[in-house]
Amino acid sequence: MQRIIIKFNLHHMIKSIHSTIALILLSSTLFAQEPIGTWYGTLNIQGTSLPLVFHIIKAGSEYVTTMDSPQQGAKSMPTSKTTFTNKTLTVEASNIGMKYTGTYIPDSNKINGTFEQKTIRTMLVLNTKQEKQTRPQDPKDFPYKQEEVTFTNTAGGSNLAGTLTLPANGKASKIVVLISGSGPQNRNEELTPFNHRPFLVLSDYLTRQGIAVLRYDDRGIGKSTGIFSKATTADFADDAEAAVKYILSRPDLKTMTIGLVGHSEGGMIAPIVASRNPNVKFLVLMAGPGIPIAQLYAQQIGDAMKLAGVPADEVVQKMASNLKIFTAMNDVKDLPLPHAEAQVELSLRKELDLEPLESLDRTAKESIVQQTLNQYKTPWFRYFISFDPAVYLTKVKCPVLALNGTLDFQVESAANLAGIKAGLQKAGNKRFEIVPMEGLNHLFQKANTGAESEYGNIEETLNPAALQKISSWMNGI
């Protein structure tokens, strides 16, 4: 993961990114009489709309806030001070000269306030739910059968809820299970900050092409039970396999050819399931990793910095530094957590000591160490950072379609597609197709640069060429 520090002037909509280590994962639980949780608002400045997200948590008696600016690709921006007294919330970020003051209204889950930054002073209303607007590709009618379903992962004890879509005549020769990417996702793989629902669009398109689709809420999300925060990629693979078993349990579905479609982390999960379950007859990997995750993360940070205009020599240095840290995390994967954490902290401090004092002072370095260790200690991250896709790709014998956008900065196209190809070749698999898709980003949108800041500004949810390629390949195997 990456830690992103944004220095942004909202008046001119300018940002610069300096990546160091890790994103902090924050709770979005909302407490009734305190403004704890995730809050959404939109600044309107000189005719320009800029969505902002405030994440407020409580550590002991203190409040701590981080901010996201999705259109600018900024996540977990630290603030300097948060207070809440007599229903008045104040959030200050002294490093960017920002102050927000608002009145918390518990009954309506709303904060009415004023946003100030240098010469800017404007109203900003925060809500616990982000306003949704339909996108051009969101389906407006459903000329096919839809069924709400539930199935159980007996290994993990989760009851998973989803939607099964079937062609209007109820007949299909193929059925696919959609597997979402990292982070808590509902059955539509809804990307809330960017207002896109890729799996809703994909399932609609495939079903109209005569292919049945099962998509489901991640464990602990939507109508699914379970605890998302305690699960690893391996646990999510068990959930996906439970979907396969559910299909096989239904007389009306079990004769269909079963495939898996995985996006991003879902592109790691699909090969895990296919490598051990012969009932999976084909895979579609959308921006799936093909190289060890430690390498992928270091590359991701470097690519993000390049997009932000960071000098090339600094990019090279940061990539090398982060790779050392991620490699250290991987090297201690089999140690008990206390011992592993100590080794990771040692590696972190060694790399941070190389940072110039004017770049990171002692307080900032200590903050990075603690934030990164907190993330490292989560079960998901420890498993994920040590993951090598080749372990499973080399066991996949069924047909595979692997696609990746050439402007994908999160899962770089060339290296990861090459890794997938090498793994499948080692498996002796001759029934695969590797497709770099020109000009598409990580979400398979037609992009200008591929930067995350573009995701929400692009009206297209999934590029038609990607949709057509997936469906034609499925119908052709």
KOLNUNU-242114 format. One line per field, with one value per residue (C-alpha): chain; x, y, z. Coordinates in steps of 0.2 Angstrom, whole numbers, plus 5000, padded with zeros to 4 digits. Each point is the difference from the previous one (the first is absolute). Last residue first. Layout:
! residues N
kette = c(A, ...)
x = c(X, ...)
y = c(Y, ...)
z = c(Z, ...)
***
This chain:
! residues 477
kette = c(A, A, A, A, A, A, A, A, A, A, A, A, A, A, A, A, A, A, A, A, A, A, A, A, A, A, A, A, A, A, A, A, A, A, A, A, A, A, A, A, A, A, A, A, A, A, A, A, A, A, A, A, A, A, A, A, A, A, A, A, A, A, A, A, A, A, A, A, A, A, A, A, A, A, A, A, A, A, A, A, A, A, A, A, A, A, A, A, A, A, A, A, A, A, A, A, A, A, A, A, A, A, A, A, A, A, A, A, A, A, A, A, A, A, A, A, A, A, A, A, A, A, A, A, A, A, A, A, A, A, A, A, A, A, A, A, A, A, A, A, A, A, A, A, A, A, A, A, A, A, A, A, A, A, A, A, A, A, A, A, A, A, A, A, A, A, A, A, A, A, A, A, A, A, A, A, A, A, A, A, A, A, A, A, A, A, A, A, A, A, A, A, A, A, A, A, A, A, A, A, A, A, A, A, A, A, A, A, A, A, A, A, A, A, A, A, A, A, A, A, A, A, A, A, A, A, A, A, A, A, A, A, A, A, A, A, A, A, A, A, A, A, A, A, A, A, A, A, A, A, A, A, A, A, A, A, A, A, A, A, A, A, A, A, A, A, A, A, A, A, A, A, A, A, A, A, A, A, A, A, A, A, A, A, A, A, A, A, A, A, A, A, A, A, A, A, A, A, A, A, A, A, A, A, A, A, A, A, A, A, A, A, A, A, A, A, A, A, A, A, A, A, A, A, A, A, A, A, A, A, A, A, A, A, A, A, A, A, A, A, A, A, A, A, A, A, A, A, A, A, A, A, A, A, A, A, A, A, A, A, A, A, A, A, A, A, A, A, A, A, A, A, A, A, A, A, A, A, A, A, A, A, A, A, A, A, A, A, A, A, A, A, A, A, A, A, A, A, A, A, A, A, A, A, A, A, A, A, A, A, A, A, A, A, A, A, A, A, A, A, A, A, A, A, A, A, A, A, A, A, A, A, A, A, A, A, A, A, A, A, A, A, A, A, A, A, A, A, A, A, A, A, A, A, A, A, A, A, A, A, A, A, A, A, A, A, A, A, A, A, A, A, A, A, A, A, A)
x = c(4927, 4992, 4985, 5013, 5012, 4985, 4994, 5017, 5005, 4984, 5000, 5019, 4996, 4984, 5011, 4994, 4993, 5000, 4996, 5018, 5002, 4999, 5015, 5011, 5008, 5006, 5012, 4999, 5006, 4987, 4988, 4988, 4993, 5005, 5000, 5019, 5002, 4997, 5010, 5004, 4994, 5014, 4992, 5008, 4990, 5001, 4997, 5018, 5001, 5016, 5000, 5016, 4992, 4986, 5013, 5010, 4984, 4994, 5017, 5000, 4983, 5006, 5016, 4992, 4984, 5005, 4987, 4997, 5006, 4989, 5002, 5004, 4983, 5001, 4992, 5003, 4989, 5002, 4996, 5001, 5017, 5004, 5014, 5014, 4988, 4998, 5018, 5004, 4988, 5013, 4992, 5011, 4992, 4982, 5001, 5007, 4988, 4985, 5004, 5002, 5017, 5008, 4987, 5004, 5018, 4998, 4991, 5013, 5015, 4992, 4996, 5017, 5008, 4988, 5005, 5018, 5000, 4997, 5006, 5011, 5008, 5005, 4993, 5014, 4994, 4983, 5008, 5008, 4984, 4990, 5012, 5000, 4981, 4998, 5012, 4991, 4983, 5006, 5005, 4983, 4990, 5007, 5012, 4995, 4998, 5017, 5008, 4984, 5000, 5019, 4996, 4987, 5012, 5014, 4988, 4994, 5018, 5004, 4983, 5004, 5018, 4994, 4986, 5012, 5011, 4986, 4993, 4982, 4988, 4984, 4999, 5018, 4996, 4985, 5011, 5013, 4987, 4993, 5017, 5004, 4983, 5002, 5017, 4994, 4984, 5010, 4997, 4985, 4987, 4982, 4995, 4985, 5003, 4986, 5001, 4993, 4994, 4998, 4993, 5018, 5002, 5018, 5009, 4984, 4996, 5018, 4999, 4984, 5007, 5014, 4990, 4987, 5014, 4999, 4984, 4995, 4988, 4998, 4992, 4988, 4993, 4982, 4993, 4999, 4988, 4982, 5005, 5007, 5014, 5013, 4996, 5002, 5017, 5006, 4994, 5009, 5016, 4998, 4998, 5015, 5011, 4994, 5008, 5016, 5000, 5000, 4985, 4999, 4994, 4986, 4991, 4986, 4983, 4995, 4985, 5011, 5018, 5005, 5006, 5002, 4983, 4996, 5000, 4994, 4998, 4992, 5007, 4988, 5007, 4987, 5007, 5017, 4996, 4990, 5013, 5013, 4991, 4995, 5017, 5008, 4989, 5008, 4997, 5018, 5001, 4987, 5009, 4986, 5006, 4982, 4998, 5007, 5018, 5011, 5018, 5010, 4992, 4983, 4997, 4986, 4994, 4997, 4986, 5001, 4988, 4985, 4981, 4988, 4991, 5004, 5018, 5005, 5006, 5004, 5002, 5009, 5000, 5014, 4998, 5017, 5005, 5018, 5002, 4981, 4999, 4982, 4988, 4987, 4990, 4990, 4994, 5000, 4993, 5004, 4994, 5007, 4997, 5010, 5017, 5014, 5010, 4997, 5003, 4987, 5003, 5002, 5002, 5012, 4992, 5006, 4997, 5011, 4995, 5013, 4997, 5014, 5015, 5015, 5014, 5011, 4990, 4983, 4986, 4984, 4988, 4984, 5003, 4987, 4994, 4982, 4996, 5019, 5001, 5019, 5004, 5015, 5017, 5013, 5017, 5014, 5017, 5008, 5012, 4988, 4987, 4986, 4984, 4987, 4983, 4988, 4986, 5005, 5018, 5009, 5018, 5011, 5018, 5015, 4992, 5007, 4996, 4993, 4997, 5004, 4996, 4995, 4982, 5000, 5005, 5001, 5002, 5007, 4993, 5005, 4989, 5008, 4993, 5007, 5003, 4984, 4997, 4995, 5002, 4996, 4996, 5001, 4991, 5006, 4987, 5006, 4989, 5012, 5001, 4987, 5006, 4992, 4997, 5001, 5003, 5008, 4998, 5000, 4989, 4995, 4983, 4994, 5017, 5004, 5012, 5011, 5016, 5016, 5013, 5016, 5009, 5018, 5018, 5008, 4991, 5002, 4985, 4997, 4984, 4992, 4982, 5003, 4989, 5001, 5019, 5006, 5015, 4996, 5009, 4997, 5005, 5001, 4995)
y = c(4893, 5013, 5006, 5004, 5009, 5010, 5005, 5006, 5009, 5009, 5006, 5006, 5009, 5008, 5008, 4998, 5014, 5014, 5017, 5003, 5013, 4988, 4989, 5015, 5003, 4982, 5004, 4990, 5015, 5004, 4986, 4988, 4990, 4983, 5003, 4999, 5012, 4997, 5009, 4984, 4984, 4987, 4983, 4983, 4985, 4983, 4982, 4993, 4996, 4990, 5007, 5009, 5008, 5006, 5008, 5008, 5008, 5006, 5008, 5008, 5007, 5007, 5008, 5008, 5006, 5009, 4995, 5017, 5011, 4993, 5010, 4985, 4992, 4982, 4984, 4982, 4987, 4983, 4982, 4987, 4992, 5012, 4992, 5012, 5015, 4994, 5002, 5013, 5013, 5003, 5006, 5007, 5017, 4993, 4988, 5013, 5013, 4989, 4995, 5018, 5003, 5008, 5014, 5005, 4998, 5012, 5013, 4999, 5002, 5014, 5009, 4998, 5007, 5015, 5004, 4998, 5012, 4994, 5009, 5014, 4986, 4991, 4982, 4986, 4998, 4995, 4985, 4993, 5004, 4990, 4985, 5000, 5001, 4985, 4990, 5004, 4997, 4983, 4995, 5006, 4992, 4983, 4996, 4993, 5016, 5006, 5001, 5008, 5015, 5002, 5000, 5013, 5011, 4998, 5003, 5016, 5006, 4995, 5008, 5016, 5002, 4997, 5013, 5012, 4999, 5002, 5016, 4999, 5006, 4992, 4987, 4995, 4999, 4988, 4989, 4999, 4995, 4987, 4993, 4998, 4992, 4988, 4994, 4996, 4992, 4987, 5001, 4996, 5010, 5001, 5015, 4991, 4981, 4990, 4982, 4983, 4983, 5001, 4983, 4994, 5009, 5002, 5011, 5008, 5007, 5008, 5006, 5009, 5008, 5009, 5008, 5005, 5010, 5010, 4995, 4981, 4991, 4982, 4987, 4986, 4990, 4997, 4983, 5005, 5015, 4993, 4986, 5012, 4993, 5003, 5018, 5001, 4991, 5013, 5014, 4991, 5000, 5019, 5001, 4988, 5012, 5014, 4990, 4998, 5019, 5003, 5003, 5008, 5017, 4993, 4992, 4988, 5002, 5006, 5012, 5015, 4996, 4988, 4988, 5008, 5002, 4989, 4998, 4985, 5002, 4990, 5003, 5003, 5016, 5010, 4991, 5005, 5019, 5001, 4990, 5012, 5016, 4995, 4993, 5017, 5011, 5017, 5015, 5004, 5001, 4986, 4987, 4988, 4982, 4997, 4986, 5011, 5004, 5001, 5003, 4991, 4995, 4990, 4983, 4997, 4982, 4995, 4989, 4991, 4990, 5012, 4997, 5010, 5007, 5018, 4996, 4997, 5012, 4994, 5013, 4998, 4996, 4991, 4991, 4999, 4985, 5000, 4982, 4998, 5015, 5001, 5005, 5013, 5005, 5015, 4995, 5011, 4994, 5010, 5016, 5011, 5018, 5016, 4991, 5011, 5004, 5019, 5002, 5002, 5012, 4995, 5013, 4994, 4994, 5006, 5018, 5016, 5017, 5012, 5019, 5011, 5010, 5000, 5013, 4988, 4984, 5001, 4988, 5005, 4988, 4990, 4982, 4987, 4984, 5006, 4997, 5003, 5018, 5004, 5019, 5003, 5008, 4995, 5008, 4998, 5009, 4985, 4995, 5007, 4987, 5004, 4991, 5008, 4992, 5010, 4989, 5008, 4995, 4990, 5003, 4994, 5006, 4998, 4991, 4985, 4996, 4983, 4999, 5012, 4995, 5018, 4996, 4989, 5014, 4989, 5007, 4994, 5004, 4996, 5003, 4998, 4993, 4982, 5000, 5005, 4999, 5013, 4996, 5015, 4999, 5014, 5002, 5015, 5009, 5014, 5015, 5012, 4989, 4987, 4988, 4984, 4990, 4982, 4995, 4983, 4996, 5008, 5016, 4996, 4997, 4986, 4991, 4996, 4986, 5005, 4992, 5005, 4991, 5010, 5001, 4996, 5005, 5015, 5009, 5018, 5007, 5017, 5009, 5015, 5004, 5018, 5006, 4983, 5002, 4982, 4993, 4982, 4987, 4982, 4985, 4985, 4982)
z = c(4871, 4988, 5011, 5014, 4988, 4992, 5017, 5007, 4984, 4998, 5018, 4998, 4984, 5008, 5013, 5017, 5011, 4987, 5008, 5004, 5014, 5014, 4994, 4994, 5017, 5000, 4986, 4984, 4990, 4987, 5004, 4991, 5015, 5004, 5019, 5001, 4985, 4981, 4986, 4991, 5006, 5003, 4996, 5005, 4994, 5007, 4995, 4999, 5019, 5003, 5018, 4997, 4985, 5011, 5012, 4987, 4992, 5017, 5003, 4983, 5003, 5017, 4993, 4985, 5008, 5016, 5013, 5009, 4986, 4987, 4984, 4989, 5006, 5005, 4994, 5003, 4992, 5007, 4994, 5013, 5006, 5015, 5011, 4995, 5003, 5018, 5007, 4986, 5008, 5014, 5016, 5015, 5000, 5000, 5014, 5012, 4993, 5003, 5017, 5006, 5009, 4985, 5001, 5017, 4996, 4986, 5011, 5014, 4989, 4990, 5016, 5007, 4983, 5001, 5018, 4996, 4985, 4983, 4984, 5009, 5009, 4984, 5000, 5003, 5017, 4993, 4992, 5016, 5010, 4988, 5000, 5019, 5001, 4988, 5011, 5016, 4992, 4994, 5018, 5008, 4985, 5002, 4985, 4984, 4990, 5006, 4983, 4992, 5011, 4997, 4981, 5003, 5009, 4987, 4986, 5008, 5000, 4982, 4994, 5010, 4993, 4982, 5002, 5008, 4985, 4987, 5008, 5007, 4987, 5008, 4987, 5003, 5019, 4996, 4989, 5014, 5013, 4989, 4995, 5019, 5002, 4986, 5006, 5017, 4992, 4990, 4982, 4989, 5009, 4992, 4990, 4994, 5001, 4991, 5004, 4993, 5005, 5019, 5005, 5001, 5017, 5007, 4988, 4994, 5018, 5002, 4982, 5003, 5016, 4993, 4986, 5014, 5007, 4984, 4991, 5000, 4988, 5004, 4988, 5002, 4985, 5003, 5005, 5018, 4997, 5000, 5012, 5013, 5011, 4987, 5000, 5019, 4999, 4988, 5012, 5014, 4990, 4999, 5019, 5003, 4989, 5011, 5014, 4991, 4996, 5019, 5012, 5017, 4993, 4990, 5015, 4995, 4993, 4982, 4997, 4996, 5007, 5013, 4988, 4982, 4992, 4985, 4981, 4991, 4981, 4986, 4983, 4985, 4994, 5009, 5016, 4996, 4998, 5016, 5010, 4994, 5003, 5018, 5003, 4995, 5012, 4999, 5011, 5002, 5019, 5002, 4989, 4999, 4996, 4995, 5013, 5014, 5003, 5015, 4995, 4986, 4984, 4996, 4994, 4987, 4999, 4982, 4992, 4983, 4989, 5004, 5001, 5010, 4984, 5006, 5003, 5018, 5014, 5017, 5013, 5017, 5018, 5009, 5016, 5009, 5011, 4993, 4994, 4998, 4987, 4999, 4986, 4998, 4984, 4993, 4983, 4984, 4983, 4984, 4992, 5014, 4996, 5004, 5001, 5007, 4985, 4999, 5019, 5012, 5014, 5018, 5014, 5013, 5017, 5017, 4995, 5001, 4995, 4994, 4999, 4993, 5005, 4989, 5001, 5010, 5003, 5009, 5000, 5009, 5008, 5001, 5006, 4996, 5007, 5000, 5018, 5005, 4994, 5002, 4998, 4989, 4999, 4987, 5000, 4986, 4999, 4991, 5014, 5013, 4997, 5012, 5003, 5012, 5005, 5010, 5009, 5017, 4997, 4987, 4996, 4986, 4998, 4987, 4986, 4990, 4982, 5000, 4981, 4986, 4982, 4996, 4995, 5016, 5012, 5016, 5018, 5016, 5017, 5018, 5015, 5018, 5015, 4997, 4981, 4992, 4981, 4987, 4981, 4990, 4981, 4988, 4983, 4989, 4989, 4989, 4997, 5009, 5015, 5004, 5014, 5001, 5016, 5007, 5017, 5007, 5018, 5017, 5001, 5018, 5007, 4989, 4997, 4982, 4995, 4985, 5007, 4991, 4991, 4999, 4984, 5000, 4996, 4993, 4985, 4997, 4990, 4993, 4997, 4992, 4999, 4999, 5014, 5009, 5002, 5004, 5009, 5000, 5010, 4994, 5010, 4988, 5001)
***
